[in-house]
């Protein structure tokens, strides 16, 4: 049974003991405060570096790949023009016309050339049967897209609007206090005025970015924080409350930065950077690999252009043309293979869920 304290033990130096507790609390809060500032600075740097690299990679790939992309665009336009001339100048029977149109559509659906609406009957049942697999592929891609959008929406709804309003109010309060101190018009000499002008640029930039941590860093850098009497219990308690509020806002800011970085990494550009890093880590040159892939695609599209041109110039028969280019058959096989992999992955997820449900039923 715990021993009861005597009256004399309960009254020994009550003020000193209480003050000591406040001081310890203040030290703990200041330690947490500095930890959060360091985390935010690190995460902000990580985000800025990733965005900078994303722009750098995009610029490098764009500049290096532009000639190849222009070549592909020219080939694409040439193939479309060849088909349009074929439809205008050549006379086919009804079945042959449909088969030629089928090849034109297959080239678009397989991604060999860009999609362009035509007057081809979109409700043709024979084509629906022939290209049913493409609608399944579109379905799985759309499903994956919806899952991604759901994850983004879910992450964006974590922080409530009420919390954001409170954050904005605190940030504005810090901004106004620093602006009051460093407004250039309040400087008494030109040197101080110029110095305050540069500081105000930092303050304005931090305020526009909603960056409370940066405002606090500016405050610490120029030592304009409020001084307190460490022996005064009320002063220490007020400072504890202030730092506690700031720490909550800093925690919110840190979580926001983490979400922003995660969302940037999930963008198509972010995924390119991730792939770029993996390839480079493996000891390869990502740009060279990209250029090799583009050249390979150009070679395939050039072969198809030549195939369509030969038909346009009547160098090959209708029968040879309807048999289709070898490059297209290979491309369709790859598409069907990718589709099969996606279907098996979806099926695997369903099997896992069903197995888990059966196990739970058995336990009951």
Secondary structure, DSSP 8 states (H G I E B T S, - for coil): ------HHHHTTTHHHHHHHHHHHHHHHHHHHHHHHHHHHHHHHHHHHHHHHHHHHHHHHHHHHHHHHHHHHHHHHHHHHHHHHHHHHH----HHHHHHHHHHHHHHHHTTSS-----SS-TT-HHHHHHTHHHHHHHHHHHHHHHHHHHHHHHHHTSS-HHHHHHHHHHHHHHHHHHHHHH-GGG-SSHHHHHHHHHHHHHHHHHHHTT-HHHHHHHHHHTT-S----TT-HHHHHHHHHHHHHHHHHHHHHHHHHHHHHHHHHHSHHHHHHHHHHHHHHTT--HHHHHHHHHHHHHHHHHHHHHHHHHHHTT-S-HHHHHT--HHHHHHHHHHHHHHHHHHHHHHHHHHHHHHHHHHHHHH-
